Amino acid sequence: MHGRHDLPWRLTRDPYAILVSEVMLQQTQVARVVPYFLRWLERWPSFESLAGATPAEVIEAWGGLGYNRRALSLHRLARQVVERHAGRLPLSLAGLLALPGIGPYTANAVLSFACDLPAPVADTNIARVLVRLLAGFEFARETRPVEVDVLAKQFLPTTNARDHNLALMDLGAIVCTPRDPSCRTCPLAGRCRWRLAGSPRGTAGQALAVRFEATARFARGRIVDALRSAESLSSGEIAGLLPPLHAARAEQYLAALARDGLLVERADGRWSLPGRNVRAG
């Protein structure tokens, strides 16, 4: 048997645990997620326990995963599940899509991995496999997302959808990799349109890379990280923690983080994580 069968979220069918893993895995590498996932479930093993946490506690526990809004969305979702669904995740596509922070991919992943329902799951790895196998392109970006969704639905079996999706995911992660795929060991090589066409190089242009340290995401993440370990900080103190490129934009970043619910400005002009009990003055 090949594949990543020992990943902790694959050893359970608990919809809560699978949802947590899917939210954590959004734009974050698997190896990085594993320890966070295990610590999270040890601290908050259910929707009820997570709903009882403060936003500050949730943001603090998320530190290091990036894209902090995911943590708050998961927290809001837990409270909604407790308040409106008696602590049980509504396991239907419409029910899941009505919850905060859940899009079609995450909803289908929960239905597939928790319930073994025939739901198409096209993450980055699966999309690459399907586009090479069925469309003959090297990369998924050479097709429109809607076309990838069509391929995923067409290739999906009516039974054992969970095993099917996990197998394709592992095939993309281990064999059908972005660069230097191991076509000789691929069980689908004999029917792969891309390989049969001579493995033509992709023609879609790549966006120019921007240094992460120059992005607003970097600055916003540094601000939240600083407030994980500080009771509160003034705008000036926060600006002083940022590189010169970002220091001049500190107020803009603070306002944006406040709009997202990641920070709260106190009456004394200082900033803190939401839900944190801080001393006045």
N, C-alpha and C positions, 0 to 999 in steps of 0.2 A: 504494500500500500504506500502510495506517495501522497504528498500534500501536507498541509499545515494543520493536522488534526488535533494537535495539542494546544492550540490557542484557547485560552480560558472561556471565551464567549461561544466557542463551538462545543463545549462540554455541557451546555445547558440549553433548555428550550424555554426558559423563563423569559417572557416578553419584556419585563423590566430590564433584566441584565442585557439582553440583546439590543434593546433600544439604547441603553447607556453606551454600549460598545460602538454602535453605529454613529452616534453623535460624536464620540471621541475620535473615531476613525476618519471623520470628515477632514480632509486635507492634512492628515497627520499620519506618520509612518507607523506601521504595526508594532515594531519593536519598542517604539517610544510609548505607545498606548498601554501595553500590557501591565506595567507596574501601577499606572494610574487607575486602570480599570479594577485591579485587585484591591487597591486601597479604598477606592470609592465604594465598592460593594461591601467591604468590611465595615465601613463607617455608615453607609446608607444602603441597606440591603433591599429596600422596598420603596415604592412611591410614598408611602406614609412617612417613613423616616426622612426621606429627602424633603418632603413638603414641610417638615418641622424645622428644617435648617433655616438659617438666615441667609440672605443673598451674599453677605460678606463671607460667611463660612464656605459657601459654594465657590465663590470666586477664588478664595485662598486655596481650596483643595484643587482647583483647576490649574493653578500656577505651573507653567512649563509646557502646557499643551497648546497655548496660543488660541487665537480667535475666541476671546473670552465671552463674547455674546452667546456662544453655544451653551455655556454653563448656566447663564441666566434663563435661556429658553428652556433648558431641561428642568430647571427649578420651577419655572412658571407652569410647565407642563405637568410636573408632579402634583402641584397644588390643584390644578384643574382636574386631574384624574381623581384625586381624593374628593374634591368638592362635588364633582358632577357625575363621577362614575364609580363611586364607592371604592376607590383604590384599585380598580381593575382596568387595564388598558382596553379600549374598545377595538376589538380585532376585526375591523373591516376597513377597506380603503377609505371610504368616506369618513368614518369615525376617526381614523388616524390623521387624515389630512386636515381635520378641523382643530387639531391640537397645535399649540405654539411650537414653531421651529421644525415641524415635520413637513417635508416635501415628498414628491412621488417616489424618489429613490428610497428614502428612509422608510416610508410606509411599506413599500414592496419588500424591502429587506426584512422587516419585522414579520410580515405575513409569510414570507418564504422560510426564514430561519427559525421562527418560533412555532409556526403552524404547518409548515410543509405544504403551503398552498401554491398553486401554479402562478406565482407572481414573478414577472421579469425583473431581474436585478442586473443593471448594467453599470457597474463601477468602472474605474479606469482600466483595470485589467481585463474585465469581461468585454468591454467595448472594443479594446484592441484585438482580442481574439476573434470576436465576431466579424469585425470589419475586414480582417485579413482572411478569415476562413470563407466568408460568404460574399464579400464585396470586392476583394482583391486589392484593397488599399493597405499601405503600410501602417498608417496611423488613423485613429478615430477622428482626428481633427480634419481629415480629408473628406468627411461626410458631415451632414447636418445631424445634430442631436436627435431630431425626430426620426431620422433614418436608422440610427443606432437602436432606438426604441423599437422600431418595426422589426429589425433583425432579431432582437432579444425575444420578442413575442413569438416570432415565427419559429425560432430554434428551441423554444421552451417545451418540454414534454408535459403531458397532462398528469403524470404521476412522478413521484420522487423529485419534485422540483428543487427541494432543498439540496439534495446531493448533486444535482445537475449544476445549480448555481455555484455551489462551493467548489466543485471540480473545475469549472471554467475559470473561477477566480484564481485558484491555485495554478492552473495552467498558464494564465497570464503572468502571475507573479514569479513563477519558477522556470517555465520553459519558453513561453511566447513573450519574452521580455521586450522592452522598447528598443534596445540595441543588442545586436548579436544574439538573436533567438536561437534556441537549440532545436532547429527543425528536424534534425535526424532522430531525436528522441520523442518527437511530438506524435501522439496517437492519432491526430487529425491531419497529419502532413499529406496523406494521400488524397485528401479531398479539399485541401486549402487552395483557394483560388489565387491568393497572393504568391504562394510558393510555386504553383503550377505555371504562373505567368513569369517566373524567373525572379521573383522577389524584387520588383521594381522599387526604387527609392521614392519616398514620398515627395509630392510636389507642393504641398501646402506650406506657405511661408511661416516661419516662427517669429513670434514677437520678440523684439529686442529685450534682453534681460535687464532688469533694473536692480541695482544693489539693494538688498533688503534693508540695510541701514539707512537708506535714503527715503524709505517709504513712511507714510503716515502710520501704517500698521506697526512698524518698529517703534515709533515714538509712543503711540497709544499703549502698546504692550509694556514699554518701560515705565510709563506712568502707573499703570495698574500694578505692576510688580513692586514698585516703590511703596505703594499704599497697602500692599499685602503685609509688609513688615513694619509699617509706621501707623500709629494711631490716627494721625491726620497730618496734612502738609498744606502750606500756603501755596498760592500760585507762584510766588517768587521762588520758593524752595523747589517746587516741581520744575520750573524752568531751568534752575541751576543744575538739575540732574540730567538734562538733555544736551546732546551735542549742539553746537552753535546753529547748525542748519535748522534744527527743530525748536530751539529755545524761543525764537521769535514767534513761533506759531503755537506756543504752549496754550494760550487762552482758547484758540480754535480747537485744539485737541481736547481740552477739558470740557468745553461746551458739547462737543460731539459725544464724548464718553458719558456725560450727564444725560444727554438725549437717549442714549442707548440703555440707560439704567445702570451703568457700571460704576458711576461715581455719584456722590451727593455733595453739594456745596453747603456747608454749614453757615449759620447766621453770622459767625465771626469771620467769614471769608476764607475759611480753611476747607480742605477737601478730605473726604474719607470714603471708604467702601460703603455701599448701601447696607443698612441693617446693622452696622457696627455701633455698639454702645461706646461713645466717646465722651470724655470729660468736656464740659463747657469751658470756654475761655482758653 
